[in-house]
Amino acid sequence: MVAVASRKMNCFSQRFRRTAPMLGSSKNELVPSKPPRRNGWSWPPQAFQVAGWSVYSYLTIVSFGIYIPLLPLPWKHVAYTLMGIAFIVHLFAHIAALTIDPADDSVRAKQSYSTPTPLFDRTKQPHVIHNLHCYLCDVNVGPKVKHCGVCNKCVEDFDHHCKWLNTCVGGRNYRYFFLALCSATIGVFLLFVVVLFVFIQHYLDPYSLRTAPQFADVSGNTTWLMFLPLAPIKTSSAGLLILAFVTVMLSTACLLLLSHLLGFHLYLYHKGISTYDYVKLQRQKEAKKRDVEAGNGTRDAKTHKAPQNQEASVDCEPSLSQRSSSCKFDDKDPFTSRLSESICTELENFKKSADKENKFRYGTENPSENIATLRDINNWKPDNDEESQSATVKSVYSVPGVQDPLGSSIMTPDDI
C-alpha cells in the first residue's frame, strides 16, 4: 500500500505539457514537459541517426580501404575522384543539415532552449498555433510555420522531422538535406558498381585486380591484400568474397531507400509542395473517401430497407394460391361460434374452388374480382343485432353445403 501511494504521489509531482495536436489523442492527455531541441546534435541521439553514421563509416572504409585499391588503372583514379567527391560532399552537407537550427526567427531570438515550454491548455485554445501565434513558444509566427512535437519548437517552412538527422528539415536547412540525399545516392551507386566489378573479375580475371606493387611479394591467388598501399593486411579469397557479398547487399538496400526518397522529393519539387503539405493532402483524400463510402453505405441501407417494406405490405393480403386461412371473430358467444365455423367452412371451400378454376382457366378471368370478393368475405364480421344473426342463420342452414368428392365446387341438395 505504501508503494502504491508513493507511486501515485510521483505521478502527481511530474510537470506536464501538451505539444502539437496528435492524431487520435485524447483532449485531456498530457505528456511530461521537456526543453526544446536546438539541432541534430542535441541529446539523446536517435537510433536511425546512429545507424546512418555506422553505415556511412562502414561503406567509407570498405570502398577506400579494400575495393578501390584493387581496381586496375586508370579506373582506380576515376573511382577515387568520383567517390571521394560524393562522400566528402555528403559528409559536409549532412553535418550542415543537422547543425543548422531550423527554428523560426522569433523562436531563435528568445534563446530559451534550456527551459521547458509552458503548459498548453486545450480548453482555452483549440490549436497550438492559432491566429499566427504559437501558445507553446509564445511567439508570433508566419503562415508556413509549424510546431514540431518532437523538437518542441516552431520550425520555419516546415517540411518534415528527419529521424536520420535527428532534427527538423525546414526552410533554413532543406537545401543541405537535399544535397546530402543526392550525394549519398550517387556515392552508394558508385560503390555498388565497384564492388560488383571486383566480385566478377575475381572469377574471370583475378590477375587484373593484382596490379599493385605490393602483390609482387604475394604468391598464389588465394591470398589478397587490403588497405593498400599504406597498411597492407593479408586476407583469404573467401574472406574477400564474403565481405564483397555483404557490401553488395547493404549497398542495394541503401540504394533502394535513397533512390525512393530522392524520387519523392523530386516529385514534391515538381509539384511545388512540401512533405507536410503532401501528408495533409493525402489525409484529406482519405477523409473524403471515407465520407463517400459512409454515404454509399447509408444509401444502400435505405435502398435495401424499402423492398423489405414492400414485401411486407404485399404479404399482408392473402392470395388465392394460399391453402391456409384464418377466421377470427371477436364475439365469444356460443351461437356466434357455431356461425363462425360454418362461414369458415364456406370460405375454405370457396378458396379451393377458385384456386381450381384459376388453375384450369388461367388468363380467361379477371383475378382482381376474385381477390376483391375474397377480401369482402375476410373483412365480414357478424352483426350484434339478433335479427340479423337469426336471418343469417336461416340463410346458412337453409342450404347446407355438401363437399364435392373432387373438391372443385360446392354442391347443393338440388344438384344431388
JOTAGI-V764633 format. One line per field, one symbol per residue. ss: DSSP state (A for helix, B for strand, O for the rest). phi: phi as a letter, one per 40 degrees, with the letter a starting at -180 (. if undefined). psi: psi as a letter, one per 20 degrees, with the letter a starting at -180 (. if undefined). Layout:
# JOTAGI-V764633
ss: ???
phi: ???
psi: ???
This chain:
# JOTAGI-V764633
ss: OAAAAAAAAAAAAOOBBOOOOOOOOOOOOOBBOOBOOOOOOOOOOOAAAAAAAAAAAAAAAAAAAAAAAAOOOOAAAAAAAAAAAAAAAAAAAAAAAAAOOOBOAAAAAAOOOOOBOOOOOOOOOOOOBOOOBBOOOOBBOOOOOBBBOOOOBBBOOOOBBBOOOOBBBOOOOAAAAAAAAAAAAAAAAAAAAAAAAAAAAAAAOAAAAOOOAAAAAOOOOOBBBBOOOOOOBBBBAAAAAAAAAAAAAAAAAAAAAAAAAAAAAAAAAAAOOOAAAAAAAAAAAAAAAAAAAAAAAAAAAAAAAAAAAAAAAAAOOOOOOOOOOOOOOOOOOAAAAAAAAAAAAAAAAAAAAAAAAAAAOOOOOOAAAAAAAAAAAAOOOOOOOAAAAAAAAAAAAAOOOBBOOOOOOBBOOOOO
phi: .ccccccccccccccbabcddbcgcccbcbbccaccccacccccccccccccccccccccccccbbcccccccccccccdccccccccccccccccccccccccdcccccfbccbccccbbcccbcbcbbffbccccfbcbccbcbcccccgacbcfcbacccccgacbbccbcccccccccccccccccccccccccccccccaccccbcccccccbbgccbbbbfcccbcbcaccccccccccccccccccccccccccccccccccccgbbccccccccccccccccccccccccccccccccccccccccccccbccccbabbbbccbccccccccccccccccccccccccccccbcgcbcccccccccccccccbcccccccccccccccccbccbccdcgbacbbcccc
psi: hhggghhhhhhiiqpqrpbqpqpjqqhjpqqqqqqqpgaiiqqqqqhhgghghggggghggggihghgiiqqqjhghggggghggghgghghhgghhihpojrqhhghhhlkiiqqqrppoihhphrgoplkppigilqprrhkpqophgilrppplpgroohhikrqobhhjhhhghghgghgggghgghggghhgggghhhgnhhiiliqhhihjpqrjiprprlqjgnppqrrhghghghggghggghgghhggghghghghhghhhikrrhghgggghhgghghghgghhghghghghghhghghghhhhihpqrhiphqrpopphpjqhghhghghgghghgghhggghhghhhhlpiirohhggggghhhhhipqqqiphghghghgghgihnqpppphikirpqrhhh.
